[in-house]
Amino acid sequence: HLSQHRLRFYVQADLVPSSAKVPDDPVIDVDNWQDVSYWSRKFGCTQSVLRAAVNVLGPRVKDVEPYVQRRTHR
């Protein structure tokens, strides 16, 4: 009985569209204004600071976030 519930859970999870799943390693797309707007609000920094950080550190959120938060919380 329990195995049926587990199977049903996994089958239903596989039906969720991939766009609705949270990526394990999100990235910031500086060519997408909505992405820049979202992440700059989330980090509490200007869009210019966010873009500069992505240009230096790359687009991975886990690399950019500590740098941006250090700069804005001095």
Secondary structure, DSSP 8 states (H G I E B T S, - for coil): -HHHHHHHHHHHHHTS-GGGS--SS-B--TT-HHHHHHHHHHHTS-HHHHHHHHHHH-SBHHHHHHHHHHHH--
